[in-house]
Each structure stands twice: as structure tokens, then as C-alpha cells.
Amino acid sequence: MRYWIGALLLWLSGYSQATELVIYTWEYYLAPEVKTRFEQETGIHIKEVNYDSDEARNRLLSGGYPPEFDMVSIDSLSLKDPMWKDLFIVMPQWISQQNKAQERAFTENCGELSVPYMWGSIGIAYRRSQVSSPITRWMQLFEPEAGLLGRIVMVDDTFDLISVALKAAGYSINTHDKAALQSAYQLLRKQQPFVAAYQLSFAAIADSHIGKDVAAAMVYNGDFYALQQNSPYKDWTYVVPEEGSPLWLDCMTILKTSQHRNEAARFLAFLTQPDIAVLNGKTLGFTPALQKSYLPPAILTNPVIYPPSRQLQRSEFYNADVSGDALRNAIYFAVLK
């Protein structure tokens, strides 16, 4: 009996001091059942702290962040900046050796400081009852019909905001041509009276001041489901425009200041197991960064999660040199000032 009580007290003591991993990430970006399963299997608790834009995340990380942060989800384009080498650890080799199911192109894009997490498209969500004809092209968001005045939401992101304007104008998202970027700028300025807010779509929908009036939005594909949940209206639809989409890739990193590096690496290995990655993706409405052969029909045949082949062929990932484009930053601040 004394042995049993002693063992119980030891277990309770360990439980009370259980490790907590703090992840700095987007809202609605880690399935609750995935967190629960990991916690049940390991005893390691997962806590999320959320950001609402790449800019907000990067400002906090570069300016000093809370010491309890262990992990960060970050886009592959931002990771091209060498500043992050001082912030994130190089991924342990055993993780990359274990994750044979991940798409090699994604692994190369995320680089040595991270592991691939999710990827997807940027598209348009709109209410069918609020437009006179279906929205199928980016230009319909930049030269909208009159009924959308003050009812559009656009993402607050330097590269993505400008890139969809470039797509609307017929250019590559990776162009450095000044005339092309000027055309994108003019479209963004012309669109301003129609824009209710520059923020994530589901956050705008939940806003008591503007939410009920929003009728169209620039949307990261997986966010479409959160938008639907937050909206009182049931006539929302999502489309990847005919011109194609900027494609995004998010990666998971471990901070050098983390006091729980081994536990964080264990969580990354867990997240990238094919069965867990698929469960996470299906629940969230995003595509996990796995080779196509590992993805089930429920993902491959869902046009919200996996872009239709025609639009996918016209879509693009960012080139590394885009991140240093000062003109894009100038355009972004000129539009949102």
C-alpha cells in the first residue's frame, strides 16, 4: 500500500510539473483533437498564442518576444530573411530523416530552420445572394459591382495583398517590373472605397460593427471554414480565380530560447506523421505538406482545400528574391496608411 501511495504521489508530482509548449501561430491552425491526442500520448501540454498577420508576428519576433515561446509557425517566404538564423534552431537531422512522406519541394522551401506544415491557395469568398453574377476572376474584386461598396475585406499582408492585384492585372506574383507593380498599386487604390477592412476574413465577419455587411473577401483557403462558422449567412462560396492564385507554404520552427527543445522536436515529429498530418488538415480545411500519394480523396477532391488543376497550373509560389523588394513595402504602406 505504501508503495502504491508513493507511486501515486510521484505521478501526481510529475503531472503537476508537466511540460507546456507555447506555440505562436495563427488562430484555428491546430486541430483540437491533434493537440489532445499528443497530450494524452506524451503528457506534454500545448498552449497557443495567436497572431493575425505576418507583419504582426515578425514585428514581435524581431523586437523581443515573451520568453515562454517555444515554437512559431511562419511562412516560407519570411524564412528567406537571414535574420531568423539568430532566432530559430537548425532542425535535428532525425526529424528530416523520419519525415519521408513530406513533399521534397516543400522541405527545400522551408529550409534547415523548419519543417513544412501546411500549404494552400488564396482565393475569393463571396455571398451568392449579394452579387448579380458569380465571381470567378480577381478583377471582380478590384473593379467590383456597385453593391459591394464598403463590403469587401482584404488581407493585411504586404506580399499577398499586392500579389492578388498583380494577378488581377495579368502579371506574375514574382515580377520586379515597376510598371507591373504600379498597375497593382493603382488597382489597390481604386479598390479602397469598396474595402471595409484589411484583416483576416473570419475576424472581420465576427466584428460586430462590420461583420453583417461583408459580402466578399480575399481569403486564405482554410480560413473559409472559420468564416462560414462566424457568419450568420449560409450562402458563402469559395473560388480560386481563373487567373490562378499566390500559393502559400507555412513551416514550423523551434526558437533557440526554448527551454523545451526536445519536447518541441517531438511535437514536430508527431505533427508530420502522415496520419496526424491528414487528420489535422481535414479538420482545419488546409492541405498538409505531404506528397500527393499520402493525401486522401477527401482532400484532393475538395476545391477549397486543394486547388482545381486548371487554377493550380496558373498559380505560383513566391521566389526568394521577392522578400527583399522595397517597392512592395512602399506600396503596402501607401495603401494602408
C-alpha positions as CSV (number, residue, x, y, z in Angstrom):
1,M,0.0,0.0,0.0
2,R,2.8,2.4,0.9
3,Y,4.5,1.7,-2.4
4,W,1.2,2.3,-4.3
5,I,0.7,5.7,-2.5
6,G,4.3,6.7,-3.1
7,A,4.0,5.9,-6.8
8,L,0.8,7.8,-7.0
9,L,2.3,10.9,-5.3
10,L,5.3,10.7,-7.7
11,W,2.9,10.5,-10.7
12,L,0.9,13.5,-9.4
13,S,4.1,15.5,-8.8
14,G,5.2,14.8,-12.4
15,Y,1.7,15.7,-13.7
16,S,1.7,19.0,-11.8
17,Q,5.0,19.9,-13.4
18,A,4.1,18.7,-16.9
19,T,5.9,20.4,-19.7
20,E,3.9,23.1,-21.5
21,L,4.9,24.0,-25.1
22,V,3.8,27.5,-26.2
23,I,3.2,27.9,-29.9
24,Y,2.9,31.3,-31.6
25,T,0.6,30.7,-34.5
26,W,-2.5,31.7,-36.5
27,E,-5.9,31.2,-34.9
28,Y,-7.7,28.0,-36.0
29,Y,-4.4,26.5,-37.1
30,L,-4.0,23.4,-34.9
31,A,-6.8,20.9,-34.7
32,P,-8.1,20.4,-31.1
33,E,-8.1,16.6,-31.5
34,V,-4.5,16.6,-32.6
35,K,-3.4,18.6,-29.6
36,T,-5.5,16.3,-27.3
37,R,-4.0,13.2,-28.8
38,F,-0.4,14.4,-28.4
39,E,-1.1,15.5,-24.8
40,Q,-2.6,12.1,-24.0
41,E,0.3,10.2,-25.5
42,T,3.1,12.3,-24.0
43,G,1.7,14.3,-21.1
44,I,3.1,17.5,-22.8
45,H,0.5,20.3,-22.8
46,I,0.1,22.5,-25.9
47,K,-0.7,26.2,-25.4
48,E,-1.4,28.6,-28.4
49,V,-0.7,32.3,-28.6
50,N,-2.2,33.7,-31.8
51,Y,-1.2,36.5,-34.2
52,D,-3.4,37.9,-37.0
53,S,-0.9,38.9,-39.7
54,D,2.7,38.0,-40.9
55,E,3.7,41.6,-40.2
56,A,2.4,41.5,-36.6
57,R,4.3,38.2,-36.0
58,N,7.5,39.4,-37.5
59,R,7.5,42.7,-35.6
60,L,7.0,40.8,-32.3
61,L,9.7,38.3,-33.0
62,S,12.3,40.8,-34.2
63,G,11.5,43.2,-31.4
64,G,11.6,40.8,-28.5
65,Y,9.1,38.2,-27.7
66,P,7.7,36.6,-24.5
67,P,10.4,34.2,-23.0
68,E,7.9,31.3,-22.7
69,F,7.5,31.0,-26.5
70,D,8.8,27.6,-27.8
71,M,7.6,27.3,-31.4
72,V,6.5,29.5,-34.2
73,S,4.6,28.9,-37.4
74,I,6.0,31.1,-40.2
75,D,5.6,31.4,-43.9
76,S,8.4,30.1,-46.1
77,L,8.9,33.5,-47.8
78,S,9.6,35.2,-44.4
79,L,12.1,32.4,-43.6
80,K,14.3,33.6,-46.5
81,D,15.4,36.5,-44.4
82,P,18.8,35.6,-42.8
83,M,17.7,37.4,-39.5
84,W,15.9,34.2,-38.5
85,K,19.1,32.2,-38.3
86,D,19.7,34.0,-35.0
87,L,16.2,33.1,-33.7
88,F,15.5,29.5,-34.7
89,I,17.4,26.3,-34.3
90,V,18.5,24.1,-37.2
91,M,16.1,21.2,-37.3
92,P,17.5,18.0,-35.8
93,Q,18.6,15.6,-38.5
94,W,16.4,12.7,-37.1
95,I,13.3,14.7,-37.9
96,S,14.1,15.2,-41.5
97,Q,15.1,11.5,-41.8
98,Q,11.8,10.4,-40.3
99,N,9.6,12.6,-42.5
100,K,9.9,10.7,-45.8
101,A,6.2,11.4,-46.6
102,Q,6.7,15.2,-46.9
103,E,6.9,16.8,-50.3
104,R,10.5,17.4,-51.1
105,A,9.8,20.8,-52.7
106,F,8.2,22.0,-49.5
107,T,11.1,20.7,-47.4
108,E,13.5,22.6,-49.6
109,N,11.4,25.8,-49.4
110,C,11.2,25.6,-45.6
111,G,14.9,25.0,-45.3
112,E,17.0,23.8,-42.5
113,L,15.4,26.0,-39.8
114,S,11.9,24.4,-40.0
115,V,9.7,21.6,-41.2
116,P,6.8,22.1,-43.7
117,Y,3.4,22.3,-42.1
118,M,0.5,23.4,-44.4
119,W,0.1,24.9,-47.9
120,G,-2.7,26.3,-49.9
121,S,-4.2,28.9,-52.1
122,I,-5.6,32.4,-51.7
123,G,-9.0,32.9,-53.2
124,I,-12.2,34.8,-53.0
125,A,-15.2,34.1,-50.7
126,Y,-18.4,35.8,-51.5
127,R,-22.1,35.6,-50.7
128,R,-24.0,34.4,-53.8
129,S,-27.2,36.4,-52.9
130,Q,-25.3,39.7,-52.8
131,V,-23.8,39.7,-56.3
132,S,-25.5,39.9,-59.7
133,S,-23.2,37.2,-61.3
134,P,-20.7,34.7,-59.9
135,I,-17.3,36.0,-59.1
136,T,-14.6,34.0,-61.0
137,R,-11.8,36.5,-61.5
138,W,-9.6,38.7,-59.3
139,M,-10.6,41.8,-61.3
140,Q,-14.1,41.4,-60.0
141,L,-12.7,42.1,-56.5
142,F,-10.8,45.2,-57.7
143,E,-13.4,46.6,-60.0
144,P,-16.5,45.4,-58.1
145,E,-20.1,45.9,-58.8
146,A,-21.7,48.8,-57.1
147,G,-23.5,46.6,-54.5
148,L,-20.1,45.7,-52.9
149,L,-19.3,49.3,-51.9
150,G,-17.8,49.2,-48.4
151,R,-18.4,45.4,-48.2
152,I,-15.1,43.8,-49.2
153,V,-12.4,42.5,-46.8
154,M,-8.8,42.2,-47.9
155,V,-5.9,40.5,-46.1
156,D,-3.4,42.8,-44.3
157,D,-0.2,41.3,-45.7
158,T,2.5,43.0,-47.7
159,F,3.1,40.3,-50.3
160,D,-0.2,38.6,-50.6
161,L,-2.2,41.9,-50.9
162,I,0.0,43.1,-53.7
163,S,0.2,39.7,-55.4
164,V,-3.5,39.3,-55.9
165,A,-3.6,42.8,-57.5
166,L,-0.7,41.6,-59.8
167,K,-2.7,38.5,-60.7
168,A,-5.8,40.7,-61.5
169,A,-3.6,42.9,-63.8
170,G,-2.2,39.8,-65.6
171,Y,1.3,39.7,-64.1
172,S,3.3,37.1,-62.2
173,I,3.4,37.5,-58.4
174,N,7.2,37.3,-58.7
175,T,7.7,40.2,-61.1
176,H,10.0,43.1,-60.2
177,D,8.8,45.2,-63.2
178,K,8.0,48.7,-61.9
179,A,5.2,49.2,-64.4
180,A,3.5,46.0,-63.3
181,L,3.8,47.0,-59.6
182,Q,2.4,50.4,-60.4
183,S,-0.6,48.8,-62.0
184,A,-1.1,46.7,-58.9
185,Y,-0.9,49.8,-56.8
186,Q,-3.5,51.7,-58.9
187,L,-5.9,48.7,-58.6
188,L,-5.4,48.7,-54.8
189,R,-6.0,52.5,-54.5
190,K,-9.1,52.3,-56.8
191,Q,-10.5,49.5,-54.7
192,Q,-10.2,51.3,-51.4
193,P,-13.8,52.7,-51.2
194,F,-15.1,49.2,-51.5
195,V,-12.9,47.8,-48.7
196,A,-14.5,47.6,-45.2
197,A,-11.3,46.3,-43.5
198,Y,-7.8,45.0,-44.1
199,Q,-7.7,41.9,-41.9
200,L,-8.4,38.2,-41.8
201,S,-11.8,37.4,-43.2
202,F,-13.1,35.4,-40.3
203,A,-12.1,38.1,-37.9
204,A,-13.9,40.7,-39.9
205,I,-17.0,38.6,-40.1
206,A,-17.0,38.3,-36.3
207,D,-16.7,42.1,-35.9
208,S,-20.0,43.5,-34.6
209,H,-19.5,46.7,-36.5
210,I,-18.9,45.4,-40.0
211,G,-19.4,41.7,-39.9
212,K,-23.0,41.5,-41.1
213,D,-22.4,43.8,-44.1
214,V,-19.4,42.0,-45.5
215,A,-20.2,40.3,-48.8
216,A,-16.9,39.4,-50.3
217,A,-13.4,38.8,-49.1
218,M,-9.8,37.8,-50.0
219,V,-9.3,34.5,-48.1
220,Y,-6.7,32.0,-47.3
221,N,-8.4,28.9,-48.3
222,G,-8.6,27.1,-45.0
223,D,-9.9,30.3,-43.3
224,F,-13.1,29.9,-45.4
225,Y,-14.5,27.4,-42.9
226,A,-13.9,29.7,-40.0
227,L,-15.6,32.5,-42.0
228,Q,-18.6,30.2,-42.5
229,Q,-18.8,29.4,-38.8
230,N,-18.6,33.0,-37.8
231,S,-21.2,34.3,-40.3
232,P,-24.9,34.2,-39.7
233,Y,-25.4,33.7,-43.5
234,K,-25.3,30.4,-45.3
235,D,-24.7,31.4,-48.9
236,W,-20.9,31.8,-48.8
237,T,-18.9,30.2,-51.5
238,Y,-15.2,30.0,-52.2
239,V,-13.4,30.2,-55.6
240,V,-9.8,30.1,-56.8
241,P,-10.0,32.7,-59.6
242,E,-9.3,31.8,-63.2
243,E,-6.0,33.8,-63.2
244,G,-4.7,31.4,-60.5
245,S,-3.5,32.2,-57.0
246,P,-0.5,33.1,-54.9
247,L,0.3,29.8,-53.2
248,W,1.5,29.9,-49.6
249,L,3.6,27.5,-47.6
250,D,3.8,27.6,-43.8
251,C,6.6,26.0,-41.8
252,M,7.1,25.2,-38.1
253,T,10.2,26.3,-36.2
254,I,11.7,26.0,-32.7
255,L,13.1,29.1,-31.0
256,K,16.7,29.0,-29.8
257,T,15.5,30.4,-26.4
258,S,13.0,27.5,-25.9
259,Q,13.6,25.6,-22.6
260,H,11.8,22.6,-24.2
261,R,13.6,21.9,-27.4
262,N,13.4,18.1,-27.1
263,E,9.7,18.2,-26.4
264,A,9.2,20.7,-29.3
265,A,11.1,18.4,-31.7
266,R,8.9,15.5,-30.5
267,F,5.8,17.5,-31.3
268,L,7.1,18.4,-34.8
269,A,7.7,14.7,-35.5
270,F,4.2,14.0,-34.3
271,L,2.6,16.7,-36.5
272,T,4.3,15.4,-39.6
273,Q,3.3,11.8,-39.2
274,P,1.1,11.2,-42.3
275,D,-2.0,10.1,-40.3
276,I,-1.7,13.0,-37.9
277,A,-1.0,15.5,-40.7
278,V,-4.0,14.3,-42.7
279,L,-6.3,14.5,-39.6
280,N,-5.0,18.0,-38.9
281,G,-5.6,19.1,-42.5
282,K,-9.0,17.6,-42.9
283,T,-10.2,19.1,-39.6
284,L,-8.8,22.6,-40.3
285,G,-9.6,22.7,-44.0
286,F,-5.9,23.0,-45.1
287,T,-3.6,20.8,-47.2
288,P,-0.8,19.2,-45.2
289,A,2.7,19.4,-46.8
290,L,2.7,15.7,-47.7
291,Q,3.4,14.0,-51.0
292,K,0.2,13.8,-53.1
293,S,0.1,10.0,-52.7
294,Y,-0.5,10.3,-49.0
295,L,-3.5,12.6,-49.4
296,P,-7.0,11.1,-49.3
297,P,-9.8,11.8,-51.8
298,A,-11.5,13.9,-49.2
299,I,-8.7,16.5,-49.6
300,L,-7.7,16.0,-53.2
301,T,-11.3,16.4,-54.5
302,N,-12.2,19.4,-52.2
303,P,-11.7,22.6,-54.3
304,V,-11.5,24.7,-51.1
305,I,-8.6,22.6,-49.7
306,Y,-6.9,21.5,-52.9
307,P,-7.0,24.0,-55.9
308,P,-8.6,22.7,-59.1
309,S,-6.0,21.6,-61.6
310,R,-6.6,24.4,-64.1
311,Q,-6.2,27.1,-61.5
312,L,-3.3,25.3,-59.8
313,Q,-1.3,25.3,-63.1
314,R,-1.7,29.1,-63.2
315,S,-0.8,29.6,-59.5
316,E,2.7,30.4,-58.1
317,F,4.8,30.1,-55.0
318,Y,7.0,33.1,-54.2
319,N,10.6,33.3,-55.3
320,A,13.1,34.1,-52.6
321,D,14.1,37.5,-54.0
322,V,10.6,38.9,-53.6
323,S,11.1,39.2,-49.9
324,G,13.7,42.0,-50.4
325,D,11.5,44.1,-52.7
326,A,11.4,47.6,-51.2
327,L,8.8,48.8,-53.7
328,R,6.3,46.3,-52.5
329,N,6.7,47.5,-48.9
330,A,6.3,51.1,-50.1
331,I,3.1,50.2,-51.9
332,Y,1.7,48.3,-48.9
333,F,2.2,51.2,-46.6
334,A,0.9,53.7,-49.2
335,V,-2.4,51.7,-49.4
336,L,-2.9,51.0,-45.7
337,K,-1.7,54.4,-44.3
